[in-house]
Structure formats: structure tokens, C-alpha cells
Amino acid sequence: MLVIWHEQVGSTNDRAAELAEEGHASPFVVAARRQSGGRGRGGRSWVSPEGGAWLSVAWRAEDGWPGWGLASLAVGVAVRGVVLGVLGDAGVSVAIKWPNDVLIGGRKVCGVLCERPWAGRAGGDWLIAGVGLNVNVDVSSLGDGLRVPAVSLDEVAGRRLDVDALVERLGGAIVERLEGLGASGGSDRLLGAVGSSLAWLGASVRVTCGGSDRAGRLVGVDEQGHLVLEAGGVRESFCAGDVTCVRMDDAALASSVTCLKGS
């Protein structure tokens, strides 16, 4: 797959969208050593120093592709698979924090931002899947006030890692997952992979959405990829929000073991 490298860009998502508009063939990857205007979900700033894998996969979906609502989770599952491949038998949990983060041992190693710049375009839509993976990053340089403590992949692996090789692996894994969503049974397979690797499954969590908080036990995701909480015997689903773990009971701790390995 074509990887277009830059020393520095404002945002790899923005650059990928520009190149797609200029007629680059799908799929391709835009990667940068540094981003000066990286962003996360909700327009939050994403600090992107040298040493990270800052990339965007530009992929054109066919008309009627059913995976738009599951795209962020699909990218997260792909990233998790690559991270597990790097860590091997390191013995730490690698989990997906709904809706768009990857955690190692409860600390954030990766964030995902999927954008659809031209929704509904005839002849096929473009999905721009942005990934920020801390590879050889001094997490102290990421600043204070992080909502989830950060970790760098090299810290867990115990060695410096090849960022360029990881970018290529990530691009291929992400495209494979996106294409798989369009195959028969693709959504079910993805949701199975998410369910077996979801952070805080069975734990008491709080979801903050639209200025309000809801608390309950995290029971999984539904067929649309929405997070499902249970409180007082009633289940409620959320299509967006920030999740915070309040308490993990013995069942939730046991479920985290499944995050050591998975699809």
C-alpha cells in the first residue's frame, strides 16, 4: 500500500482528505513524523511529537457499504491486533476503550479519529481513519491534564521500535478490517472481536454525554456498535460519550484476562 510520508503536517487526516480530493487511488496512507495540529474526538488537541505513528488511512467505500457506524471500532480492533503482534507474550492486557482508544494495562497507547468528509457522495464515499499510536514517545512530553494516563509501546516492549514498519502494518490491518465489514457476516465477526477485548467489561462505569452523566455496569456493545450499560435491571445504549471506570469487581477483573490475546 502506498504510504505518503511528511516530516510535519498540520493534520494527517486533513492531508489525506486533500489528496483524496485530488484523485489519489484508494487505499493509501498519509503519515507524518510530527503533527502541529493533530486532533482527537470532539476537536480535542492531540500532541504528536516525533517518535509516534501519526497516520491516516484513506479508503473509499462502495455505495451501500454497511460499516459506517462500526468504523472506529474496526480500526481499534485492527490497531489492537498489531499491538498484540508487537508485544507477543508480554503478559499485559490490550483492550479497546469504547469508542475509539486502545489501552495497554489501562493506559492509553492509541487514539482513533474516523471522519467522512463527503458523506453521501455518488460513486463511493471516502473514510479517513486517523490513528495516533505512541511508539517511541516520552509520554511526559504529552503534557498534563490527560483524561487517561498514557503509555508508549516501546516502554512495554522493552525496546525501540521501527515506526515506518508499524505504519505499513497498521495501514494493511485497517484496510483489511474495513473491507471485512462489507463481507457476509463481517459485522458479527467484528462485534465478536470487540466484545472479547472491551475495556472494563462488567465493571461499574460512568458515561458522560451531552453534559449529563449516566452510571451503570458495562455489559457490551450492541449490533450498531453502541455502548450498553445496565442499571437497576434496565439497559441503555449510547452512540457517543466519554467512559470512565468507577469500580471493577471480581468478574470484571477476570474478564480483563481475555484482553491478553484475541481476534
Secondary structure, DSSP 8 states (H G I E B T S, - for coil): -EEEEEEEES-HHHHHHHHHHTT--SSEEEEEEEESS-B-GGG-B--B-TTSEEEEEEEEE-TT-S-GGGHHHHHHHHHHHHHHHHHTT----EEEETTTEEEETTEEEEEEEEE-TTTT-TT-EEEEEEEEE-SS--GGGG-S--SS-B--HHHHHTS---HHHHHHHHHHHHHHHHHHHTSTTHHHHHHHHHHTTBTTTTSEEEEEETTEEEEEEEEEE-TTS-EEEEETTEEEEESS-EEEEEE--HHHHHHGGGGGS--
